Every structure is written in structure tokens, then in C-alpha cells.
Amino acid sequence: MADFERYVSILIVDDEVDLSEILVEAVTPVFKEVVACYSGAEALAAVSGRRFSMIVTDLAMPKMNGLEFIEQLRILGIFTPVILLTGAATTTSAILALRLGVADILEKPVPMSMLINSIKVSMDVEERRSQIILRENSPEGNQDALEFAKQHLGLIQVANQKKRAI
């Protein structure tokens, strides 16, 4: 489990208490802190005052389903990686989930090894994305981008001069 030591907290959102407890037990070795919520509204309250490393949510929940919950996260500017669990996946819900930036969609009943693997892959992608953003926003990253642009601008100018000569 050494690969997971950097993961701080996860939010589990599922209205089925028994399943939530199973999910909490499965991810406890992976995360330093595991928080379970039993509705989308409760989960929104949980994310309002803190940042989670990962969110796992069910699709079918009363009052606010998983897609509505994710949409509210995005409206609030929260782009934490989300894994969507569903017992009744449809093409429409999958397309909507992908448009909302869901990291993965897993069909229930999900083997815990598959969930843990999906979490690992999603967290690795998020870590790489963060590194790219940091690099792009660093002075060195800006200098590299400027140098790259100058080289390509020079090639374009040479190509345009050759076109004019023809």
C-alpha cells in the first residue's frame, strides 16, 4: 500500500448505509481519512468546508442523484476526481457523467479490487495534471513554452518565405 501514502481524504456518498460501510472499510487502508455521507445534500455540506483527494458517489440516490451532486460540485468550482458507482448504467447517464469530468464509472456490484485500482489510476492522473499545471505556471515552464513558440514561429516564417519565392 506504499503507493497510496500520499492520499489524504476520500468522501463516500451513497444512500445505502450497508454499502457505504463496505466502501469505507475497503478504502480505509488507502486513505488517511474516510468520510461517509448518505445523501447528496449532506455531501455538499461536507465539501463546503474542506478539500477531499477523491470522491466516490452513487448515481441513484433520492432527492439529489449522483450526477446532480457532481454538477453542484462543478458549479462550486470543486474539481476533485469523482468515481461514479451505478447499478443501472445508461448511455445517457454515462455521457452526462463524462461531460461533468467523472474520472471513472463503475457498475455495481463493484469488486473492491477494481474500485481500489480505479482510485489509484484516477489519483495518478490527477497528480500528473497538477504537475503539468505547476510546470506551466512556473517561470521555467513559461520560458520553455516561449522558446518552443519562437522555434515554431521561425519555422513558419521560413515556410512562408519559401511559399512567396514560389
C-alpha distance (Angstrom), angle and dihedral (degrees) to the residues before:
residue distance angle dihedral
M1 . . .
A2 3.81 . .
D3 3.82 89.7 .
F4 3.80 89.9 66.6
E5 3.81 100.4 50.3
R6 3.80 92.2 104.4
Y7 3.82 94.4 59.0
V8 3.75 110.2 101.0
S9 3.79 111.7 -179.8
I10 3.77 142.1 1.9
L11 3.78 131.8 -166.7
I12 3.80 118.1 -146.9
V13 3.82 114.7 -161.7
D14 3.81 117.8 -171.7
D15 3.78 131.5 131.4
E16 3.81 90.6 -145.5
V17 3.81 103.3 88.2
D18 3.82 94.7 -163.7
L19 3.81 92.5 52.6
S20 3.80 91.0 45.1
E21 3.79 89.9 55.3
I22 3.82 91.0 50.8
L23 3.82 90.7 49.5
V24 3.81 91.9 47.5
E25 3.80 90.4 51.3
A26 3.82 91.7 48.3
V27 3.81 96.1 51.3
T28 3.81 99.0 37.5
P29 3.85 92.8 91.8
V30 3.81 89.4 51.7
F31 3.81 100.9 48.8
K32 3.78 132.7 46.0
E33 3.79 90.4 -140.2
V34 3.81 130.3 27.4
V35 3.81 121.6 -170.6
A36 3.81 122.7 -172.1
C37 3.79 124.7 -158.6
Y38 3.79 125.8 -177.7
S39 3.81 100.7 -152.4
G40 3.77 140.2 30.5
A41 3.81 91.4 -113.3
E42 3.80 92.0 52.6
A43 3.81 89.7 48.0
L44 3.82 92.1 50.9
A45 3.79 88.7 53.9
A46 3.81 89.4 50.1
V47 3.82 94.0 52.4
S48 3.79 94.5 44.6
G49 3.78 93.8 78.2
R50 3.78 102.8 32.5
R51 3.78 147.9 26.8
F52 3.79 123.1 -111.1
S53 3.81 124.3 -158.7
M54 3.81 91.7 -141.6
I55 3.80 139.9 4.6
V56 3.80 125.4 -153.3
T57 3.80 114.0 -169.6
D58 3.76 138.0 175.7
L59 3.79 118.4 -124.3
A60 3.81 100.2 -143.6
M61 3.79 110.6 59.4
P62 3.82 129.9 138.1
K63 3.83 121.4 -101.8
M64 3.83 95.1 2.9
N65 3.79 118.2 29.7
G66 3.79 124.1 -153.4
L67 3.80 94.6 -95.2
E68 3.81 91.7 51.1
F69 3.81 89.2 48.5
I70 3.82 91.5 51.2
E71 3.80 90.8 46.4
Q72 3.81 89.5 53.9
L73 3.81 89.9 49.9
R74 3.80 90.7 54.0
I75 3.82 92.1 46.7
L76 3.81 87.9 53.7
G77 3.82 89.5 51.7
I78 3.80 93.8 -109.5
F79 3.80 110.1 142.5
T80 3.79 99.6 171.8
P81 3.82 111.1 150.1
V82 3.81 110.6 -93.1
I83 3.79 130.0 -160.0
L84 3.80 113.5 -160.1
L85 3.81 119.5 -148.1
T86 3.78 118.7 -160.0
G87 3.76 138.8 173.4
A88 3.78 93.0 -165.5
A89 3.77 111.2 37.0
T90 3.78 117.2 -173.6
T91 3.76 129.1 -175.0
T92 3.79 89.7 -116.1
S93 3.80 94.7 52.7
A94 3.80 90.8 45.5
I95 3.81 91.7 52.0
L96 3.81 91.7 47.6
A97 3.82 90.6 48.3
L98 3.80 92.1 51.2
R99 3.80 90.8 48.3
L100 3.81 88.0 54.5
G101 3.80 89.7 53.9
V102 3.80 99.6 -107.4
A103 3.80 110.7 177.2
D104 3.81 94.5 -145.3
I105 3.80 142.9 -8.9
L106 3.79 116.5 -143.0
E107 3.78 125.6 -172.4
K108 3.79 119.6 -131.1
P109 2.90 131.5 -87.7
V110 3.78 85.9 48.8
P111 3.80 119.7 -174.0
M112 3.81 107.2 -120.9
S113 3.82 90.7 -129.2
M114 3.82 88.5 58.4
L115 3.80 91.4 49.3
I116 3.81 92.2 49.1
N117 3.82 90.5 48.3
S118 3.80 91.1 49.3
I119 3.82 90.1 50.2
K120 3.80 90.9 50.3
V121 3.80 93.7 49.0
S122 3.81 92.4 44.9
M123 3.80 92.4 49.0
D124 3.81 91.8 47.5
V125 3.82 90.4 51.6
E126 3.81 90.3 48.8
E127 3.80 91.2 49.2
R128 3.81 91.4 51.4
R129 3.81 91.0 47.0
S130 3.81 89.7 52.1
Q131 3.82 91.4 49.2
I132 3.81 90.8 51.6
I133 3.79 91.7 49.8
L134 3.80 91.3 48.6
R135 3.79 91.2 48.1
E136 3.80 92.5 48.3
N137 3.79 91.0 50.2
S138 3.80 95.5 47.0
P139 3.82 121.2 94.6
E140 3.81 89.6 -117.2
G141 3.81 91.2 51.3
N142 3.79 91.3 50.0
Q143 3.81 90.2 48.7
D144 3.83 91.2 51.0
A145 3.80 90.7 49.4
L146 3.81 90.9 48.3
E147 3.80 91.4 49.9
F148 3.80 91.1 48.0
A149 3.83 90.7 50.4
K150 3.82 91.7 48.7
Q151 3.80 91.5 51.8
H152 3.79 92.4 49.3
L153 3.78 92.7 43.3
G154 3.78 88.2 53.5
L155 3.81 91.0 51.5
I156 3.80 90.8 49.2
Q157 3.80 91.2 50.3
V158 3.83 91.0 50.4
A159 3.82 90.4 48.7
N160 3.81 91.4 49.2
Q161 3.83 91.0 49.7
K162 3.81 90.0 51.9
K163 3.83 90.4 49.8
R164 3.80 90.4 51.7
A165 3.80 91.0 49.7
I166 3.82 90.7 55.3
